Amino acid sequence: MNAVDRASMVWRKSSRSGSNSNCVEVASTPAVTAVRDSKNPDGPTLAFPVASFARALRTL
């Protein structure tokens, strides 16, 4: 998978998380859905092909 330009991505988190930073954030491009720790936005990011991420969410 190609590197993801995290700086240009629009990150979002659940509205239920409030101002708390103990959650994950997600961002999408046409090719990937990226996930990161909201407490460490400059830390590692997991990037999944969009279809794989959608399948994972359906199984949860």
N, CA, C and O atoms as a Tripos MOL2 file, in Angstrom:
@<TRIPOS>MOLECULE
protein
  240   239    60     0     0
PROTEIN
NO_CHARGES

@<TRIPOS>ATOM
      1 N           0.8520   -1.1860    0.0000 N.3       1 MET1
      2 CA          0.0000    0.0000    0.0000 C.3       1 MET1
      3 C           0.8920    1.2410    0.0000 C.2       1 MET1
      4 O           1.9120    1.2770    0.6880 O.2       1 MET1
      5 N           0.5120    2.2370   -0.7570 N.am      2 ASN2
      6 CA          1.2640    3.4840   -0.8100 C.3       2 ASN2
      7 C           1.1170    4.2520    0.4900 C.2       2 ASN2
      8 O           0.1570    4.0670    1.2380 O.2       2 ASN2
      9 N           2.1010    5.1290    0.7450 N.am      3 ALA3
     10 CA          2.0390    5.9680    1.9420 C.3       3 ALA3
     11 C           0.8150    6.8780    1.8690 C.2       3 ALA3
     12 O           0.4140    7.3270    0.7950 O.2       3 ALA3
     13 N           0.2440    7.1330    3.0190 N.am      4 VAL4
     14 CA         -0.9400    7.9870    3.1120 C.3       4 VAL4
     15 C          -0.4980    9.3660    3.5730 C.2       4 VAL4
     16 O           0.2500    9.4730    4.5450 O.2       4 VAL4
     17 N          -0.9400   10.4220    2.9020 N.am      5 ASP5
     18 CA         -0.6280   11.7920    3.3030 C.3       5 ASP5
     19 C          -1.5760   12.1980    4.4210 C.2       5 ASP5
     20 O          -2.6490   12.7470    4.1710 O.2       5 ASP5
     21 N          -1.1720   11.9240    5.6560 N.am      6 ARG6
     22 CA         -2.0380   12.1640    6.8100 C.3       6 ARG6
     23 C          -2.3520   13.6360    7.0170 C.2       6 ARG6
     24 O          -3.4330   13.9710    7.5030 O.2       6 ARG6
     25 N          -1.4410   14.5110    6.6610 N.am      7 ALA7
     26 CA         -1.6520   15.9450    6.9060 C.3       7 ALA7
     27 C          -2.8240   16.4910    6.1030 C.2       7 ALA7
     28 O          -3.4940   17.4240    6.5460 O.2       7 ALA7
     29 N          -3.0790   15.9260    4.9370 N.am      8 SER8
     30 CA         -4.1600   16.4470    4.1010 C.3       8 SER8
     31 C          -5.5040   15.7820    4.3880 C.2       8 SER8
     32 O          -6.5200   16.1710    3.8110 O.2       8 SER8
     33 N          -5.5220   14.7920    5.2660 N.am      9 MET9
     34 CA         -6.7640   14.0680    5.5550 C.3       9 MET9
     35 C          -7.6200   14.8320    6.5600 C.2       9 MET9
     36 O          -7.0940   15.5440    7.4160 O.2       9 MET9
     37 N          -8.9260   14.6840    6.4550 N.am     10 VAL10
     38 CA         -9.8650   15.2840    7.4010 C.3      10 VAL10
     39 C         -10.2160   14.1990    8.4160 C.2      10 VAL10
     40 O         -10.8740   13.2140    8.0810 O.2      10 VAL10
     41 N          -9.7720   14.3870    9.6560 N.am     11 TRP11
     42 CA         -9.9610   13.3960   10.7130 C.3      11 TRP11
     43 C         -11.2330   13.6980   11.4870 C.2      11 TRP11
     44 O         -11.5850   14.8590   11.6960 O.2      11 TRP11
     45 N         -11.9130   12.6520   11.9070 N.am     12 ARG12
     46 CA        -13.1430   12.8240   12.6950 C.3      12 ARG12
     47 C         -13.2150   11.7310   13.7500 C.2      12 ARG12
     48 O         -12.5950   10.6750   13.6260 O.2      12 ARG12
     49 N         -13.9890   12.0160   14.7910 N.am     13 LYS13
     50 CA        -14.2190   11.0150   15.8330 C.3      13 LYS13
     51 C         -15.6860   11.0460   16.2150 C.2      13 LYS13
     52 O         -16.4240   11.9460   15.8130 O.2      13 LYS13
     53 N         -16.0900   10.0890   16.9710 N.am     14 SER14
     54 CA        -17.4910    9.9720   17.3580 C.3      14 SER14
     55 C         -17.9500   11.2080   18.1210 C.2      14 SER14
     56 O         -17.2120   11.7500   18.9440 O.2      14 SER14
     57 N         -19.1630   11.6430   17.8430 N.am     15 SER15
     58 CA        -19.7260   12.7700   18.5930 C.3      15 SER15
     59 C         -19.9580   12.3870   20.0490 C.2      15 SER15
     60 O         -20.0700   13.2660   20.9040 O.2      15 SER15
     61 N         -20.0320   11.1110   20.3420 N.am     16 ARG16
     62 CA        -20.2230   10.6480   21.7200 C.3      16 ARG16
     63 C         -18.9540   10.7490   22.5580 C.2      16 ARG16
     64 O         -19.0100   10.5960   23.7790 O.2      16 ARG16
     65 N         -17.8220   11.0010   21.9310 N.am     17 SER17
     66 CA        -16.5710   11.0750   22.6780 C.3      17 SER17
     67 C         -16.3970   12.4190   23.3780 C.2      17 SER17
     68 O         -15.5550   12.5380   24.2680 O.2      17 SER17
     69 N         -17.1640   13.4220   23.0000 N.am     18 GLY18
     70 CA        -17.0780   14.7330   23.6400 C.3      18 GLY18
     71 C         -15.7020   15.3460   23.4580 C.2      18 GLY18
     72 O         -15.0720   15.1600   22.4170 O.2      18 GLY18
     73 N         -15.2320   16.0700   24.4530 N.am     19 SER19
     74 CA        -13.9100   16.6950   24.3750 C.3      19 SER19
     75 C         -12.8190   15.7630   24.8790 C.2      19 SER19
     76 O         -11.6430   16.1260   24.8910 O.2      19 SER19
     77 N         -13.2030   14.5800   25.2900 N.am     20 ASN20
     78 CA        -12.2570   13.5940   25.7790 C.3      20 ASN20
     79 C         -11.3360   13.1560   24.6440 C.2      20 ASN20
     80 O         -11.7640   13.0600   23.4940 O.2      20 ASN20
     81 N         -10.0800   12.8920   24.9650 N.am     21 SER21
     82 CA         -9.1180   12.4580   23.9390 C.3      21 SER21
     83 C          -8.8190   10.9720   24.0190 C.2      21 SER21
     84 O          -7.7730   10.5300   23.5450 O.2      21 SER21
     85 N          -9.7060   10.2010   24.6030 N.am     22 ASN22
     86 CA         -9.4770    8.7650   24.7460 C.3      22 ASN22
     87 C         -10.2670    7.9940   23.7080 C.2      22 ASN22
     88 O         -11.1200    7.1770   24.0540 O.2      22 ASN22
     89 N          -9.9900    8.2460   22.4430 N.am     23 CYS23
     90 CA        -10.7500    7.5710   21.4000 C.3      23 CYS23
     91 C          -9.8990    7.4650   20.1430 C.2      23 CYS23
     92 O          -8.7540    7.9160   20.1150 O.2      23 CYS23
     93 N         -10.4530    6.8810   19.1330 N.am     24 VAL24
     94 CA         -9.7790    6.8080   17.8460 C.3      24 VAL24
     95 C         -10.4170    7.8040   16.8950 C.2      24 VAL24
     96 O         -11.5770    8.1850   17.0480 O.2      24 VAL24
     97 N          -9.6400    8.2130   15.9200 N.am     25 GLU25
     98 CA        -10.1270    9.0880   14.8660 C.3      25 GLU25
     99 C          -9.9880    8.3470   13.5430 C.2      25 GLU25
    100 O          -9.0890    7.5230   13.3770 O.2      25 GLU25
    101 N         -10.8690    8.6390   12.6180 N.am     26 VAL26
    102 CA        -10.8000    8.0250   11.2910 C.3      26 VAL26
    103 C         -10.8020    9.1080   10.2220 C.2      26 VAL26
    104 O         -11.3310   10.2020   10.4180 O.2      26 VAL26
    105 N         -10.2030    8.7780    9.0970 N.am     27 ALA27
    106 CA        -10.2000    9.6500    7.9230 C.3      27 ALA27
    107 C         -10.2390    8.7510    6.7000 C.2      27 ALA27
    108 O          -9.7060    7.6420    6.7170 O.2      27 ALA27
    109 N         -10.8680    9.2310    5.6470 N.am     28 SER28
    110 CA        -11.0040    8.4100    4.4450 C.3      28 SER28
    111 C         -10.5180    9.1370    3.2060 C.2      28 SER28
    112 O         -10.6350   10.3560    3.0840 O.2      28 SER28
    113 N          -9.9760    8.3600    2.3020 N.am     29 THR29
    114 CA         -9.6770    8.7910    0.9410 C.3      29 THR29
    115 C         -10.4320    7.8180    0.0380 C.2      29 THR29
    116 O         -11.0290    6.8660    0.5410 O.2      29 THR29
    117 N         -10.4240    8.0240   -1.2550 N.am     30 PRO30
    118 CA        -11.0930    7.0370   -2.1110 C.3      30 PRO30
    119 C         -10.4960    5.6320   -1.9960 C.2      30 PRO30
    120 O         -11.1800    4.6470   -2.2750 O.2      30 PRO30
    121 N          -9.2350    5.5300   -1.5910 N.am     31 ALA31
    122 CA         -8.5630    4.2270   -1.5430 C.3      31 ALA31
    123 C          -8.4650    3.6120   -0.1560 C.2      31 ALA31
    124 O          -8.5340    2.3900   -0.0170 O.2      31 ALA31
    125 N          -8.3050    4.4390    0.8750 N.am     32 VAL32
    126 CA         -8.0650    3.8960    2.2160 C.3      32 VAL32
    127 C          -8.9070    4.5870    3.2790 C.2      32 VAL32
    128 O          -9.3490    5.7240    3.1130 O.2      32 VAL32
    129 N          -9.1140    3.8630    4.3780 N.am     33 THR33
    130 CA         -9.6420    4.4330    5.6110 C.3      33 THR33
    131 C          -8.5170    4.3290    6.6270 C.2      33 THR33
    132 O          -7.9920    3.2420    6.8710 O.2      33 THR33
    133 N          -8.1480    5.4490    7.2150 N.am     34 ALA34
    134 CA         -7.0480    5.4870    8.1720 C.3      34 ALA34
    135 C          -7.6040    5.6600    9.5800 C.2      34 ALA34
    136 O          -8.6380    6.2950    9.7810 O.2      34 ALA34
    137 N          -6.8970    5.0820   10.5530 N.am     35 VAL35
    138 CA         -7.3100    5.1220   11.9510 C.3      35 VAL35
    139 C          -6.0970    5.5360   12.7760 C.2      35 VAL35
    140 O          -4.9880    5.0500   12.5520 O.2      35 VAL35
    141 N          -6.3180    6.4400   13.7360 N.am     36 ARG36
    142 CA         -5.2270    6.8530   14.6240 C.3      36 ARG36
    143 C          -5.7620    7.0970   16.0240 C.2      36 ARG36
    144 O          -6.9710    7.1970   16.2310 O.2      36 ARG36
    145 N          -4.8530    7.1900   16.9800 N.am     37 ASP37
    146 CA         -5.1770    7.4680   18.3750 C.3      37 ASP37
    147 C          -5.3270    8.9770   18.5420 C.2      37 ASP37
    148 O          -4.4140    9.7270   18.1970 O.2      37 ASP37
    149 N          -6.4490    9.4270   19.0600 N.am     38 SER38
    150 CA         -6.6750   10.8710   19.1980 C.3      38 SER38
    151 C          -5.7110   11.5250   20.1820 C.2      38 SER38
    152 O          -5.4730   12.7300   20.0990 O.2      38 SER38
    153 N          -5.1550   10.7540   21.1080 N.am     39 LYS39
    154 CA         -4.1880   11.3060   22.0610 C.3      39 LYS39
    155 C          -2.8230   11.5350   21.4210 C.2      39 LYS39
    156 O          -2.0050   12.2910   21.9450 O.2      39 LYS39
    157 N          -2.5780   10.8800   20.2840 N.am     40 ASN40
    158 CA         -1.2710   10.9460   19.6480 C.3      40 ASN40
    159 C          -1.4360   11.1020   18.1320 C.2      40 ASN40
    160 O          -1.1240   10.1800   17.3790 O.2      40 ASN40
    161 N          -1.9220   12.2570   17.6830 N.am     41 PRO41
    162 CA         -2.2090   12.4210   16.2520 C.3      41 PRO41
    163 C          -0.9780   12.3220   15.3510 C.2      41 PRO41
    164 O          -1.1170   12.0620   14.1560 O.2      41 PRO41
    165 N           0.2150   12.5220   15.8930 N.am     42 ASP42
    166 CA          1.4320   12.3960   15.0910 C.3      42 ASP42
    167 C           2.0330   10.9990   15.1730 C.2      42 ASP42
    168 O           3.0650   10.7230   14.5610 O.2      42 ASP42
    169 N           1.3870   10.1240   15.9280 N.am     43 GLY43
    170 CA          1.8670    8.7580   16.0900 C.3      43 GLY43
    171 C           1.4900    7.8840   14.9070 C.2      43 GLY43
    172 O           1.0950    8.3810   13.8520 O.2      43 GLY43
    173 N           1.6160    6.5750   15.0930 N.am     44 PRO44
    174 CA          1.3290    5.6460   13.9950 C.3      44 PRO44
    175 C          -0.1260    5.7000   13.5460 C.2      44 PRO44
    176 O          -1.0290    6.0060   14.3250 O.2      44 PRO44
    177 N          -0.3210    5.3970   12.2870 N.am     45 THR45
    178 CA         -1.6540    5.3470   11.6840 C.3      45 THR45
    179 C          -1.8300    3.9920   11.0150 C.2      45 THR45
    180 O          -0.9330    3.5060   10.3260 O.2      45 THR45
    181 N          -2.9820    3.3960   11.2230 N.am     46 LEU46
    182 CA         -3.3330    2.1740   10.5060 C.3      46 LEU46
    183 C          -4.1370    2.5730    9.2860 C.2      46 LEU46
    184 O          -5.0780    3.3590    9.3930 O.2      46 LEU46
    185 N          -3.7790    2.0410    8.1280 N.am     47 ALA47
    186 CA         -4.5000    2.3530    6.8920 C.3      47 ALA47
    187 C          -5.0210    1.0570    6.2850 C.2      47 ALA47
    188 O          -4.2610    0.1140    6.0610 O.2      47 ALA47
    189 N          -6.3210    1.0210    6.0220 N.am     48 PHE48
    190 CA         -6.9840   -0.1630    5.4890 C.3      48 PHE48
    191 C          -7.6160    0.1640    4.1450 C.2      48 PHE48
    192 O          -8.1250    1.2690    3.9620 O.2      48 PHE48
    193 N          -7.5950   -0.7750    3.1970 N.am     49 PRO49
    194 CA         -8.3840   -0.5620    1.9840 C.3      49 PRO49
    195 C          -9.8470   -0.3190    2.3780 C.2      49 PRO49
    196 O         -10.3540   -0.9630    3.2960 O.2      49 PRO49
    197 N         -10.5120    0.5870    1.7020 N.am     50 VAL50
    198 CA        -11.8760    0.9820    2.0690 C.3      50 VAL50
    199 C         -12.8010   -0.2230    2.2090 C.2      50 VAL50
    200 O         -13.5470   -0.3100    3.1840 O.2      50 VAL50
    201 N         -12.7700   -1.1400    1.2670 N.am     51 ALA51
    202 CA        -13.6640   -2.3060    1.3140 C.3      51 ALA51
    203 C         -13.3740   -3.1860    2.5250 C.2      51 ALA51
    204 O         -14.3030   -3.7140    3.1360 O.2      51 ALA51
    205 N         -12.1080   -3.3530    2.8810 N.am     52 SER52
    206 CA        -11.7490   -4.1710    4.0410 C.3      52 SER52
    207 C         -12.2390   -3.5330    5.3330 C.2      52 SER52
    208 O         -12.7380   -4.2250    6.2200 O.2      52 SER52
    209 N         -12.0980   -2.2180    5.4390 N.am     53 PHE53
    210 CA        -12.5560   -1.5280    6.6480 C.3      53 PHE53
    211 C         -14.0760   -1.6260    6.7740 C.2      53 PHE53
    212 O         -14.5950   -1.8460    7.8680 O.2      53 PHE53
    213 N         -14.7770   -1.4660    5.6780 N.am     54 ALA54
    214 CA        -16.2430   -1.5720    5.6990 C.3      54 ALA54
    215 C         -16.6810   -2.9690    6.1250 C.2      54 ALA54
    216 O         -17.6270   -3.1040    6.9010 O.2      54 ALA54
    217 N         -16.0100   -4.0110    5.6330 N.am     55 ARG55
    218 CA        -16.3420   -5.3840    6.0470 C.3      55 ARG55
    219 C         -16.0900   -5.5750    7.5320 C.2      55 ARG55
    220 O         -16.8900   -6.2110    8.2180 O.2      55 ARG55
    221 N         -14.9930   -5.0340    8.0360 N.am     56 ALA56
    222 CA        -14.6810   -5.1600    9.4620 C.3      56 ALA56
    223 C         -15.7600   -4.4930   10.3130 C.2      56 ALA56
    224 O         -16.1680   -5.0520   11.3310 O.2      56 ALA56
    225 N         -16.2230   -3.3220    9.9200 N.am     57 LEU57
    226 CA        -17.2730   -2.6330   10.6790 C.3      57 LEU57
    227 C         -18.5800   -3.4080   10.6760 C.2      57 LEU57
    228 O         -19.2910   -3.4300   11.6810 O.2      57 LEU57
    229 N         -18.9000   -4.0370    9.5680 N.am     58 ARG58
    230 CA        -20.1410   -4.8190    9.4980 C.3      58 ARG58
    231 C         -20.1070   -6.0250   10.4250 C.2      58 ARG58
    232 O         -21.1560   -6.4860   10.8740 O.2      58 ARG58
    233 N         -18.9280   -6.5390   10.7160 N.am     59 THR59
    234 CA        -18.8310   -7.7190   11.5770 C.3      59 THR59
    235 C         -18.8060   -7.3650   13.0580 C.2      59 THR59
    236 O         -18.9720   -8.2470   13.9010 O.2      59 THR59
    237 N         -18.6060   -6.1110   13.3870 N.am     60 LEU60
    238 CA        -18.5580   -5.7080   14.8090 C.3      60 LEU60
    239 C         -19.9260   -5.6590   15.4300 C.2      60 LEU60
    240 O         -20.0560   -5.3390   16.6120 O.2      60 LEU60
@<TRIPOS>BOND
     1     1     2 1
     2     2     3 1
     3     3     4 2
     4     3     5 am
     5     5     6 1
     6     6     7 1
     7     7     8 2
     8     7     9 am
     9     9    10 1
    10    10    11 1
    11    11    12 2
    12    11    13 am
    13    13    14 1
    14    14    15 1
    15    15    16 2
    16    15    17 am
    17    17    18 1
    18    18    19 1
    19    19    20 2
    20    19    21 am
    21    21    22 1
    22    22    23 1
    23    23    24 2
    24    23    25 am
    25    25    26 1
    26    26    27 1
    27    27    28 2
    28    27    29 am
    29    29    30 1
    30    30    31 1
    31    31    32 2
    32    31    33 am
    33    33    34 1
    34    34    35 1
    35    35    36 2
    36    35    37 am
    37    37    38 1
    38    38    39 1
    39    39    40 2
    40    39    41 am
    41    41    42 1
    42    42    43 1
    43    43    44 2
    44    43    45 am
    45    45    46 1
    46    46    47 1
    47    47    48 2
    48    47    49 am
    49    49    50 1
    50    50    51 1
    51    51    52 2
    52    51    53 am
    53    53    54 1
    54    54    55 1
    55    55    56 2
    56    55    57 am
    57    57    58 1
    58    58    59 1
    59    59    60 2
    60    59    61 am
    61    61    62 1
    62    62    63 1
    63    63    64 2
    64    63    65 am
    65    65    66 1
    66    66    67 1
    67    67    68 2
    68    67    69 am
    69    69    70 1
    70    70    71 1
    71    71    72 2
    72    71    73 am
    73    73    74 1
    74    74    75 1
    75    75    76 2
    76    75    77 am
    77    77    78 1
    78    78    79 1
    79    79    80 2
    80    79    81 am
    81    81    82 1
    82    82    83 1
    83    83    84 2
    84    83    85 am
    85    85    86 1
    86    86    87 1
    87    87    88 2
    88    87    89 am
    89    89    90 1
    90    90    91 1
    91    91    92 2
    92    91    93 am
    93    93    94 1
    94    94    95 1
    95    95    96 2
    96    95    97 am
    97    97    98 1
    98    98    99 1
    99    99   100 2
   100    99   101 am
   101   101   102 1
   102   102   103 1
   103   103   104 2
   104   103   105 am
   105   105   106 1
   106   106   107 1
   107   107   108 2
   108   107   109 am
   109   109   110 1
   110   110   111 1
   111   111   112 2
   112   111   113 am
   113   113   114 1
   114   114   115 1
   115   115   116 2
   116   115   117 am
   117   117   118 1
   118   118   119 1
   119   119   120 2
   120   119   121 am
   121   121   122 1
   122   122   123 1
   123   123   124 2
   124   123   125 am
   125   125   126 1
   126   126   127 1
   127   127   128 2
   128   127   129 am
   129   129   130 1
   130   130   131 1
   131   131   132 2
   132   131   133 am
   133   133   134 1
   134   134   135 1
   135   135   136 2
   136   135   137 am
   137   137   138 1
   138   138   139 1
   139   139   140 2
   140   139   141 am
   141   141   142 1
   142   142   143 1
   143   143   144 2
   144   143   145 am
   145   145   146 1
   146   146   147 1
   147   147   148 2
   148   147   149 am
   149   149   150 1
   150   150   151 1
   151   151   152 2
   152   151   153 am
   153   153   154 1
   154   154   155 1
   155   155   156 2
   156   155   157 am
   157   157   158 1
   158   158   159 1
   159   159   160 2
   160   159   161 am
   161   161   162 1
   162   162   163 1
   163   163   164 2
   164   163   165 am
   165   165   166 1
   166   166   167 1
   167   167   168 2
   168   167   169 am
   169   169   170 1
   170   170   171 1
   171   171   172 2
   172   171   173 am
   173   173   174 1
   174   174   175 1
   175   175   176 2
   176   175   177 am
   177   177   178 1
   178   178   179 1
   179   179   180 2
   180   179   181 am
   181   181   182 1
   182   182   183 1
   183   183   184 2
   184   183   185 am
   185   185   186 1
   186   186   187 1
   187   187   188 2
   188   187   189 am
   189   189   190 1
   190   190   191 1
   191   191   192 2
   192   191   193 am
   193   193   194 1
   194   194   195 1
   195   195   196 2
   196   195   197 am
   197   197   198 1
   198   198   199 1
   199   199   200 2
   200   199   201 am
   201   201   202 1
   202   202   203 1
   203   203   204 2
   204   203   205 am
   205   205   206 1
   206   206   207 1
   207   207   208 2
   208   207   209 am
   209   209   210 1
   210   210   211 1
   211   211   212 2
   212   211   213 am
   213   213   214 1
   214   214   215 1
   215   215   216 2
   216   215   217 am
   217   217   218 1
   218   218   219 1
   219   219   220 2
   220   219   221 am
   221   221   222 1
   222   222   223 1
   223   223   224 2
   224   223   225 am
   225   225   226 1
   226   226   227 1
   227   227   228 2
   228   227   229 am
   229   229   230 1
   230   230   231 1
   231   231   232 2
   232   231   233 am
   233   233   234 1
   234   234   235 1
   235   235   236 2
   236   235   237 am
   237   237   238 1
   238   238   239 1
   239   239   240 2
@<TRIPOS>SUBSTRUCTURE
     1 MET1         2 RESIDUE 1 A MET
     2 ASN2         6 RESIDUE 1 A ASN
     3 ALA3        10 RESIDUE 1 A ALA
     4 VAL4        14 RESIDUE 1 A VAL
     5 ASP5        18 RESIDUE 1 A ASP
     6 ARG6        22 RESIDUE 1 A ARG
     7 ALA7        26 RESIDUE 1 A ALA
     8 SER8        30 RESIDUE 1 A SER
     9 MET9        34 RESIDUE 1 A MET
    10 VAL10       38 RESIDUE 1 A VAL
    11 TRP11       42 RESIDUE 1 A TRP
    12 ARG12       46 RESIDUE 1 A ARG
    13 LYS13       50 RESIDUE 1 A LYS
    14 SER14       54 RESIDUE 1 A SER
    15 SER15       58 RESIDUE 1 A SER
    16 ARG16       62 RESIDUE 1 A ARG
    17 SER17       66 RESIDUE 1 A SER
    18 GLY18       70 RESIDUE 1 A GLY
    19 SER19       74 RESIDUE 1 A SER
    20 ASN20       78 RESIDUE 1 A ASN
    21 SER21       82 RESIDUE 1 A SER
    22 ASN22       86 RESIDUE 1 A ASN
    23 CYS23       90 RESIDUE 1 A CYS
    24 VAL24       94 RESIDUE 1 A VAL
    25 GLU25       98 RESIDUE 1 A GLU
    26 VAL26      102 RESIDUE 1 A VAL
    27 ALA27      106 RESIDUE 1 A ALA
    28 SER28      110 RESIDUE 1 A SER
    29 THR29      114 RESIDUE 1 A THR
    30 PRO30      118 RESIDUE 1 A PRO
    31 ALA31      122 RESIDUE 1 A ALA
    32 VAL32      126 RESIDUE 1 A VAL
    33 THR33      130 RESIDUE 1 A THR
    34 ALA34      134 RESIDUE 1 A ALA
    35 VAL35      138 RESIDUE 1 A VAL
    36 ARG36      142 RESIDUE 1 A ARG
    37 ASP37      146 RESIDUE 1 A ASP
    38 SER38      150 RESIDUE 1 A SER
    39 LYS39      154 RESIDUE 1 A LYS
    40 ASN40      158 RESIDUE 1 A ASN
    41 PRO41      162 RESIDUE 1 A PRO
    42 ASP42      166 RESIDUE 1 A ASP
    43 GLY43      170 RESIDUE 1 A GLY
    44 PRO44      174 RESIDUE 1 A PRO
    45 THR45      178 RESIDUE 1 A THR
    46 LEU46      182 RESIDUE 1 A LEU
    47 ALA47      186 RESIDUE 1 A ALA
    48 PHE48      190 RESIDUE 1 A PHE
    49 PRO49      194 RESIDUE 1 A PRO
    50 VAL50      198 RESIDUE 1 A VAL
    51 ALA51      202 RESIDUE 1 A ALA
    52 SER52      206 RESIDUE 1 A SER
    53 PHE53      210 RESIDUE 1 A PHE
    54 ALA54      214 RESIDUE 1 A ALA
    55 ARG55      218 RESIDUE 1 A ARG
    56 ALA56      222 RESIDUE 1 A ALA
    57 LEU57      226 RESIDUE 1 A LEU
    58 ARG58      230 RESIDUE 1 A ARG
    59 THR59      234 RESIDUE 1 A THR
    60 LEU60      238 RESIDUE 1 A LEU
